[in-house]
Amino acid sequence: MNHRAQLEGLPLKDLFQQDAQRYPRMTLEAAGLILDYSRNRVTDQTLGLLADLARGRGLPERVNALFRGEQLNTTEKRPALHTALRQPQDQPVQVDGENIMPAIQATLERMEVFTNAVRSGEWRGMNGDTITDVVSIGIGGSYLGPLTATEALTPFQSEHPRCHYVANVDGSDIREALAGLNPATTLFLVQSKSFTTQETLANARVARQWFLDGGGTETTVQHHFAAVTANADRARDFGIAGDSIFPMWDWVGGRYSLWSAIGLPVALAVGMPRFRELLAGAHAMDQHFQQAPPEQNMPMLMGLMGLWYMHGFGAESQAVIPYDHYLRHLPEHLQQLDMESNGKSVCLDGSPVSHHTGPVIWGGPGVNGQHAYHQLLHQGTRLVPVDFILPLTSHNPVDGHHAMLAANCLAQARALMLGRTEQEVRAAMIAEGMAEDEAQRLAPHRAIPGNRPSNLLTMERLEPATLGALIALYEHRTFVQAAIWRINPFDQWGVELGKEIGGQILPALNGEPETDMTFDSATAGQIARFRAAQGSASGSR
Ligand SMILES: O=P(O)(O)OC[C@H]1O[C@](O)(CO)[C@@H](O)[C@@H]1O
């Protein structure tokens, strides 16, 4: 009998009954985070087999290669050095024979000067006013990481500047963001590694026009626009002063760029010392990832158990459910991080993979989800492994709320694990006075299979360092799975085709006469429908 089949006969609740030490043994602490992985369908033997798999696949060597800056992004011939952005200056990292640490430190220092100037009120707007609001314009990795971190660190934010985010090329997004803002006291950060992203440039142009319409001039644009980009020439062409352009580098992937100057809105919101704590927390997780053996390595264990569920039990998704209001954007960030990284069908050598790759990542804040999708987690036909995340203390200890929140979180993990048999349900209903035949009829509906796995990640308090460690943990978890599958987690060619076709459709929607593209009948039909709607909308205005 194979190991997976053996586990079928060993439900989680029995594993707990047989072994009083299961919880302490399957609890691991690193970088301020505590992972309780005892409610997973694993035994010591499973974990040993998974660790053997990791070693057999050369995972520890791949991790060292990542940190050394080897060109792991083989299709774009680049290293992926987000870890260098958060490591101490005295440890050199070479890219093309050059130590990149001085450039990273110089950028952090420039961020510090800029952040201090804006936060202290020394940086003045066009009329000599201090900056009250910062609007970050960017999308994908130039948006989700900073948004997640800014929200997560709300308790550490000063009153000013307030941070706003615009990502979507939907007029409603920017219109809502600008409503109520004063052009004289607003600073825009145009965040784009490439400075070619259509959505970001379209929003930046609207912001610029809004500023000019609000009394700004081509000269005072300099006081109100800064950029973070690896393409400084294009930012300068947009009219942003060289002093206000912060660099990024080819060796930082968009979805791993929170730690670079893309984190500037976070630094503006919480101050540079807090931003440095975020980096330090991520670095602590990096060290753990590099140094701990697979059996005691948090990102490796999480990544390997994820593989176990996908390949052993057919799991297609992974839920991430933070029981913390301030972490409500984390699932969105992890969605991009994991799905843009590991949504791949070929191995590093170009051959097709022989199995599924990245799971669908989804989730939302607990307790809200309990009243929405948890029903499927408990009684649906699919196995969905869950990561619960719970800070042990609250920034807002309102009237016993935090104990209620924690009770719900622990209850979900326990209920998923225990379930309730038909027999138990029937006996309980009869004990409450229900007629036997009615209890018999209802029992299958009310029985809950249980044996559903979850991790519980806790931390003393959600603060910059623990947040840094948490996000780095998921970055490395993603890397672990990619390394075992031998896929490239650092490119994203799949998003290009949509961008290209969007570029062909836009002129047709705008009715540009030179459009000679022929489209399939569905696309052509929808273009005609869209154009007709614009015609009738302009007629009715
Ligand atoms: O920072 P940029 O170059 O504007 O790119 C934004 C995002 O677009 C993508 O290339 C594709 O969605 C992401 O990887 C990236 O984070």
The ligand as an SDF file (V2000), in Angstrom:
LIG
                    3D

 16 16  0  0  0  0  0  0  0  0999 V2000
    5.5760   47.8400  -13.2340 O   0  0  0  0  0  0  0  0  0  0  0  0
    5.0610   47.7080  -14.6160 P   0  0  0  0  0  0  0  0  0  0  0  0
    6.1570   47.5950  -15.6380 O   0  0  0  0  0  0  0  0  0  0  0  0
    4.1190   48.8300  -14.9470 O   0  0  0  0  0  0  0  0  0  0  0  0
    4.2640   46.3450  -14.7250 O   0  0  0  0  0  0  0  0  0  0  0  0
    3.1210   46.1270  -13.9620 C   0  0  0  0  0  0  0  0  0  0  0  0
    2.7420   44.6580  -13.9220 C   0  0  0  0  0  0  0  0  0  0  0  0
    2.4710   44.1620  -15.2130 O   0  0  0  0  0  0  0  0  0  0  0  0
    2.8910   42.8000  -15.3250 C   0  0  0  0  0  0  0  0  0  0  0  0
    3.9740   42.7140  -16.1800 O   0  0  0  0  0  0  0  0  0  0  0  0
    1.8840   41.9150  -15.9410 C   0  0  0  0  0  0  0  0  0  0  0  0
    0.6510   42.0070  -15.3320 O   0  0  0  0  0  0  0  0  0  0  0  0
    3.2720   42.4200  -13.8850 C   0  0  0  0  0  0  0  0  0  0  0  0
    4.1830   41.3970  -13.7990 O   0  0  0  0  0  0  0  0  0  0  0  0
    3.7870   43.7220  -13.3820 C   0  0  0  0  0  0  0  0  0  0  0  0
    3.8890   43.7320  -11.9910 O   0  0  0  0  0  0  0  0  0  0  0  0
  1  2  2  0
  2  3  1  0
  2  4  1  0
  2  5  1  0
  5  6  1  0
  6  7  1  0
  7  8  1  0
  7 15  1  0
  8  9  1  0
  9 10  1  0
  9 11  1  0
  9 13  1  0
 11 12  1  0
 13 14  1  0
 13 15  1  0
 15 16  1  0
M  END
$$$$
